[in-house]
Amino acid sequence: MELRKQKEQAHANKLKILLQNASNQEKAAPNKKFYSVTKGSRDYLERWDYLERWLMERISPSKKFLDYCCGEGQISIFLAENGVDITGIDISDVSIKIAKENAIAQGLKDKPTFLVMDAENLEFNDNTFDIIICSGVLHHLDIQKAYSELARVLKDNGEIICIEPLAYNPVFQLYRKMTPQLRTEWEREHILTKREIELAKKYFNNIEIKFFHFTTLVAVPFRNFSGFNFILEVLEKIDYILLKLPLLKWLAWQIVFILSEPKVKK
């Protein structure tokens, strides 16, 4: 395994063990507090209509799903509970161990399937999956290799949904520099830009993009107050307007993009 991947694996394992044993999750991983406002994108599976519908409309016993770099398996488990045939892969053996334990705790003994695997060298045949979910993982990878492998294992009529942080907002970038312990050097230097999004066109004929979280970060200090949900809803409505503006949308914290129509596999 390449040194870069060894570092990513070691960092992921260390962080998972730290969080598993921590009595205070936010103290162990300070960036967790920001995810309190990501109802619009990251926590979409249970709480946000657009992306929940996107997945639910695609659930079928005949379809195969891939949770690409699945972490502790929350997405895989949620979908398995809804009857999805899903496989979760991750380079972190600790993450896969936790994912399997979480599935068993939910009464899912035979599903999902969880495998330790290199995301840039997938051990699947061409045209295997109908739906692939990439939640906050592409900036950990050599993105050209990732796109190539994703296009290879995706069926011709399949779709990939990706959720990623963006690199342009100076406030977010400053925070990343102030918390180097939370990321590997590779991760810090490969937060996605427009260039990486455009690069997907080399491997897919169709890309749909949505932007999330600009003013919603203002709600973070209020996350433990009773009025938090109201504040968040107001800020989400403001973001809905602001993030349609060309000069502002790339300053969002996160981007959701859907890839489809993979190009000819070589």
C-alpha positions as CSV (number, residue, x, y, z in Angstrom):
1,M,0.0,0.0,0.0
2,E,1.3,3.5,-0.9
3,L,2.6,5.6,2.0
4,R,-0.2,8.2,1.4
5,K,-2.8,5.5,1.9
6,Q,-1.1,4.1,4.9
7,K,-1.2,7.5,6.5
8,E,-4.9,7.9,5.7
9,Q,-5.7,4.4,7.1
10,A,-3.7,5.1,10.3
11,H,-5.3,8.5,10.8
12,A,-8.8,7.1,10.2
13,N,-8.1,4.2,12.7
14,K,-6.7,6.5,15.3
15,L,-9.7,8.9,15.0
16,K,-12.3,6.2,15.2
17,I,-10.7,4.7,18.3
18,L,-10.4,8.1,19.9
19,L,-14.1,8.9,19.2
20,Q,-15.3,5.5,20.3
21,N,-13.6,5.9,23.7
22,A,-14.3,9.6,24.2
23,S,-16.9,10.7,26.7
24,N,-17.2,14.1,25.0
25,Q,-17.3,13.7,21.2
26,E,-17.0,17.5,20.5
27,K,-13.9,17.7,22.7
28,A,-12.3,14.8,21.0
29,A,-13.2,16.1,17.5
30,P,-13.9,19.8,17.6
31,N,-15.2,19.9,14.1
32,K,-18.2,17.8,15.0
33,K,-20.1,20.9,16.3
34,F,-20.3,22.2,12.8
35,Y,-22.2,19.1,11.6
36,S,-25.1,20.2,13.9
37,V,-26.2,22.5,11.0
38,T,-25.8,20.1,8.1
39,K,-29.4,18.9,8.1
40,G,-29.5,20.1,4.5
41,S,-26.8,17.8,3.1
42,R,-24.9,15.4,5.3
43,D,-27.8,14.1,7.5
44,Y,-30.1,14.0,4.5
45,L,-30.9,10.3,4.9
46,E,-33.3,10.8,7.8
47,R,-34.0,14.5,7.9
48,W,-34.0,16.3,4.6
49,D,-36.8,15.7,2.1
50,Y,-34.9,16.3,-1.2
51,L,-32.1,13.8,-0.8
52,E,-34.2,11.3,1.2
53,R,-36.6,11.2,-1.7
54,W,-33.7,10.9,-4.1
55,L,-32.6,7.7,-2.4
56,M,-36.0,6.3,-1.5
57,E,-37.2,6.6,-5.1
58,R,-34.3,4.5,-6.2
59,I,-34.8,1.7,-3.7
60,S,-35.6,-1.6,-5.4
61,P,-34.8,-5.2,-4.6
62,S,-33.1,-5.5,-8.0
63,K,-30.7,-2.6,-7.5
64,K,-27.3,-2.8,-6.0
65,F,-25.9,0.0,-3.8
66,L,-22.3,0.9,-2.9
67,D,-21.5,3.0,0.2
68,Y,-18.1,4.2,-1.0
69,C,-15.8,4.7,2.0
70,C,-18.6,3.9,4.5
71,G,-16.9,4.8,7.7
72,E,-18.8,3.3,10.6
73,G,-21.6,2.3,8.3
74,Q,-24.5,4.6,9.3
75,I,-25.7,5.1,5.8
76,S,-25.4,1.5,4.8
77,I,-27.3,0.4,7.9
78,F,-30.1,3.0,7.3
79,L,-30.5,1.8,3.8
80,A,-30.3,-1.9,4.7
81,E,-33.1,-1.4,7.2
82,N,-35.1,-0.1,4.2
83,G,-34.5,-3.2,2.2
84,V,-31.6,-2.1,0.1
85,D,-28.9,-4.6,-1.2
86,I,-25.9,-2.5,-0.1
87,T,-22.2,-3.1,0.3
88,G,-20.0,-0.7,2.3
89,I,-16.2,-0.5,1.8
90,D,-13.5,1.4,3.6
91,I,-9.7,1.4,3.9
92,S,-10.0,1.6,7.7
93,D,-10.2,-1.9,9.2
94,V,-11.3,-0.3,12.5
95,S,-14.2,1.5,10.8
96,I,-15.3,-1.7,9.1
97,K,-15.1,-3.6,12.5
98,I,-17.3,-0.9,14.1
99,A,-19.7,-0.9,11.1
100,K,-20.2,-4.7,11.4
101,E,-20.8,-4.3,15.2
102,N,-23.3,-1.5,14.6
103,A,-25.2,-3.6,12.0
104,I,-25.4,-6.5,14.4
105,A,-26.6,-4.2,17.2
106,Q,-29.4,-3.1,14.8
107,G,-30.4,-6.7,14.2
108,L,-28.8,-6.9,10.7
109,K,-26.8,-10.0,10.9
110,D,-26.4,-10.8,7.2
111,K,-26.6,-7.3,5.7
112,P,-25.1,-4.9,4.8
113,T,-21.9,-6.4,3.5
114,F,-18.9,-4.6,4.9
115,L,-15.4,-5.0,3.3
116,V,-12.0,-3.5,3.9
117,M,-11.0,-2.2,0.5
118,D,-8.8,0.4,-1.3
119,A,-11.3,2.9,-2.9
120,E,-8.9,3.6,-5.7
121,N,-8.7,-0.1,-6.6
122,L,-12.1,-1.5,-6.2
123,E,-12.4,-5.3,-6.2
124,F,-15.7,-5.3,-8.1
125,N,-16.5,-6.1,-11.7
126,D,-17.4,-3.4,-14.2
127,N,-21.0,-2.3,-14.2
128,T,-21.8,-3.7,-10.7
129,F,-23.7,-1.0,-9.0
130,D,-26.9,1.0,-9.7
131,I,-26.4,3.6,-7.0
132,I,-23.1,4.8,-5.3
133,I,-23.0,7.1,-2.3
134,C,-19.8,9.1,-1.6
135,S,-20.2,11.0,1.6
136,G,-17.2,13.2,2.4
137,V,-14.6,11.0,1.0
138,L,-13.3,12.2,-2.4
139,H,-10.9,14.7,-0.8
140,H,-9.1,11.8,0.9
141,L,-8.3,10.2,-2.4
142,D,-6.5,10.7,-5.7
143,I,-9.6,12.0,-7.3
144,Q,-8.8,11.0,-10.9
145,K,-8.3,7.4,-9.7
146,A,-11.5,7.6,-7.7
147,Y,-13.6,9.0,-10.6
148,S,-12.2,6.3,-12.9
149,E,-13.0,3.5,-10.6
150,L,-16.5,4.9,-9.8
151,A,-17.3,5.2,-13.5
152,R,-16.0,1.6,-14.1
153,V,-18.2,-0.1,-11.4
154,L,-21.3,2.1,-12.1
155,K,-23.9,0.7,-14.4
156,D,-24.6,2.7,-17.6
157,N,-27.9,3.9,-16.2
158,G,-26.6,4.2,-12.6
159,E,-26.1,7.3,-10.5
160,I,-23.5,8.5,-7.9
161,I,-24.4,11.1,-5.2
162,C,-21.4,12.9,-3.7
163,I,-21.2,15.2,-0.6
164,E,-18.0,17.2,-0.2
165,P,-16.6,20.2,1.5
166,L,-15.4,23.1,-0.7
167,A,-12.1,25.0,-0.4
168,Y,-13.0,28.6,-1.2
169,N,-14.4,30.1,1.9
170,P,-11.5,31.8,3.8
171,V,-13.2,31.3,7.2
172,F,-13.5,27.5,6.7
173,Q,-10.0,27.3,5.4
174,L,-8.6,29.2,8.4
175,Y,-10.4,26.7,10.7
176,R,-8.9,23.8,8.8
177,K,-5.4,25.3,9.3
178,M,-6.1,25.8,13.0
179,T,-7.0,22.2,13.5
180,P,-4.4,20.2,11.7
181,Q,-4.7,17.2,14.0
182,L,-8.1,16.4,12.6
183,R,-6.8,15.8,9.0
184,T,-3.9,14.2,7.2
185,E,-1.7,16.5,5.1
186,W,-3.2,15.0,1.9
187,E,-6.7,15.7,3.1
188,R,-5.9,19.3,4.0
189,E,-4.4,20.0,0.6
190,H,-7.2,18.3,-1.4
191,I,-10.4,19.9,-0.3
192,L,-12.4,20.2,-3.5
193,T,-12.4,23.1,-5.8
194,K,-14.3,23.8,-9.0
195,R,-11.4,22.2,-10.9
196,E,-12.1,18.8,-9.2
197,I,-15.8,19.1,-9.9
198,E,-15.1,19.9,-13.5
199,L,-12.7,16.9,-13.7
200,A,-15.7,14.6,-13.3
201,K,-16.8,15.5,-16.9
202,K,-13.9,13.4,-18.1
203,Y,-15.6,10.3,-16.7
204,F,-19.3,11.2,-16.6
205,N,-21.6,12.8,-19.2
206,N,-23.9,14.3,-16.7
207,I,-23.3,16.3,-13.5
208,E,-25.9,18.0,-11.3
209,I,-24.7,20.4,-8.6
210,K,-26.3,21.9,-5.4
211,F,-24.6,24.1,-2.8
212,F,-25.2,24.1,1.0
213,H,-24.2,25.9,4.2
214,F,-23.2,29.5,4.0
215,T,-25.1,31.5,6.6
216,T,-26.2,28.3,8.5
217,L,-22.8,28.2,10.2
218,V,-23.9,31.2,12.3
219,A,-26.3,28.7,14.1
220,V,-23.5,26.6,15.5
221,P,-23.1,28.5,18.8
222,F,-26.8,28.0,19.4
223,R,-26.9,24.2,18.8
224,N,-27.7,23.4,22.4
225,F,-30.4,26.0,22.8
226,S,-34.2,25.4,22.5
227,G,-34.5,27.8,19.6
228,F,-31.8,26.2,17.5
229,N,-34.1,24.5,14.9
230,F,-35.9,27.8,14.3
231,I,-32.7,29.7,13.8
232,L,-31.4,26.9,11.5
233,E,-34.6,26.9,9.4
234,V,-34.4,30.7,8.9
235,L,-30.7,30.5,7.9
236,E,-31.4,27.6,5.5
237,K,-34.0,29.8,3.7
238,I,-31.5,32.6,3.4
239,D,-28.9,30.1,2.0
240,Y,-31.5,28.9,-0.5
241,I,-31.5,32.3,-2.0
242,L,-27.9,33.3,-1.6
243,L,-26.4,30.1,-2.9
244,K,-28.1,30.6,-6.2
245,L,-25.9,33.6,-6.8
246,P,-22.9,32.8,-9.0
247,L,-20.4,34.9,-7.0
248,L,-21.5,33.4,-3.6
249,K,-22.3,29.7,-4.2
250,W,-18.7,28.6,-4.4
251,L,-18.2,30.1,-0.9
252,A,-20.5,27.4,0.5
253,W,-19.1,24.9,3.0
254,Q,-20.5,21.9,1.2
255,I,-21.5,20.8,-2.3
256,V,-23.7,17.9,-3.3
257,F,-23.2,16.7,-6.9
258,I,-24.8,13.8,-8.8
259,L,-22.8,12.0,-11.4
260,S,-24.5,9.8,-14.1
261,E,-24.0,8.5,-17.6
262,P,-20.5,7.1,-17.2
263,K,-18.3,7.3,-20.2
264,V,-16.9,4.3,-22.1
265,K,-14.9,2.1,-19.7
266,K,-11.4,1.5,-20.9
